[in-house]
Amino acid sequence: MAIIGIESLIYEVSDLALCVRFFEDFGLGTAEREGEGFRFGLTEGSSVVLRPRGGSALPPSPMEGDGVRQVVWGVDSEKSLEALVAGLAADIEVRRAQDGTAHFLTPFGIAMGLRVFDRKPVVYAPDPVNAPGRVNRLNQHRKWRERARPKVINHAVWAIPEYEAGYAFMRDRLNFRLSDHQRGFGMYLRADGSINHHNILLLNANAPFPGMDGKVRFHHANFGVEDIDEIMTGANHMTRKGWKGSHLGLGRHRIDSALFYYLPCPAGGEAEYGADADYVDDNWVPRDWVSPLFAFAHFTHDLPAFLRQAPSWDVRYLTQEAPQANGGTN
């Protein structure tokens, strides 16, 4: 039985019209009306759903503020879905919708769902890269884009008070794998049927870091584009449309190698353009990043204060996926 990725992100928002405009400018296409809200469909078949705050269709959750109120995980088959539901139902209330989706609230306060997902193939064709002595593109310029058009949802991120317990639940009840641990800061988890470095990141809501206040909060969602050109085309288009740009600018994460550009999102948290991340499978050996902020970025355009002094290399390979109560990992 396998979860293959994010099938839907369901946002609860205060200003529905503003959020529709944001995601249309961001590149998700044209929104379709759905009940009280709107739906955007991505090429892979996943969806971003916007619903008004306090709407009747939203699941209960202790999450503070606007943001993704529920993540629906895509499952590879009906058999897998029923097996996962049977395991959860032993001690968790699971509600079944008319379309077969299983809805439940995790012990750490994030509402989730499970649904069979017929994920569509997505094809990208990044341009060859030239370098002195290594010419891969001769007499041919790079392709030029007018817009960014994300085709996939790579991952979503929440801050929760007991992030290690959240990881244990995702591992034991939904078969997620640990990819990396920023000690005391967060755990990067991969669905068992995915090769994304992570499909969900659980941040420590009590970490000594700006924006962490001990409460369950949505942090950001990552939308996959082809390469650095598409990231910056999207970033420039959003600026021209009047949206606030990233406070970090373009950067590359160290922990999963991915290029990033974060935009403040009126639907809650941030919306991230992402490209060129690590892909991993069960042969990947998880790492414990002892200096957690060192794992955040290899470079950023606008270097934040917490990275002005380069942190030391202190990375260890994990021999087992077992969180400890004191914030470390064996």
Secondary structure as GFF3:
##gff-version 3
##sequence-region A 1 330
A	DSSP	beta_strand	3	13	.	.	.	ID=ss1
A	DSSP	alpha_helix	16	26	.	.	.	ID=ss2
A	DSSP	beta_strand	32	34	.	.	.	ID=ss3
A	DSSP	beta_strand	37	41	.	.	.	ID=ss4
A	DSSP	beta_strand	47	52	.	.	.	ID=ss5
A	DSSP	beta_strand	67	75	.	.	.	ID=ss6
A	DSSP	alpha_helix	78	88	.	.	.	ID=ss7
A	DSSP	beta_strand	95	96	.	.	.	ID=ss8
A	DSSP	beta_strand	102	105	.	.	.	ID=ss9
A	DSSP	beta_strand	111	116	.	.	.	ID=ss10
A	DSSP	beta_strand	152	160	.	.	.	ID=ss11
A	DSSP	alpha_helix	163	174	.	.	.	ID=ss12
A	DSSP	beta_strand	177	182	.	.	.	ID=ss13
A	DSSP	beta_strand	186	190	.	.	.	ID=ss14
A	DSSP	beta_strand	200	204	.	.	.	ID=ss15
A	DSSP	beta_strand	217	224	.	.	.	ID=ss16
A	DSSP	alpha_helix	228	240	.	.	.	ID=ss17
A	DSSP	beta_strand	251	252	.	.	.	ID=ss18
A	DSSP	beta_strand	259	264	.	.	.	ID=ss19
A	DSSP	beta_strand	270	275	.	.	.	ID=ss20
A	DSSP	beta_strand	287	289	.	.	.	ID=ss21
A	DSSP	three_ten_helix	292	295	.	.	.	ID=ss22
A	DSSP	beta_strand	299	300	.	.	.	ID=ss23
A	DSSP	three_ten_helix	305	307	.	.	.	ID=ss24
A	DSSP	beta_strand	315	317	.	.	.	ID=ss25
###
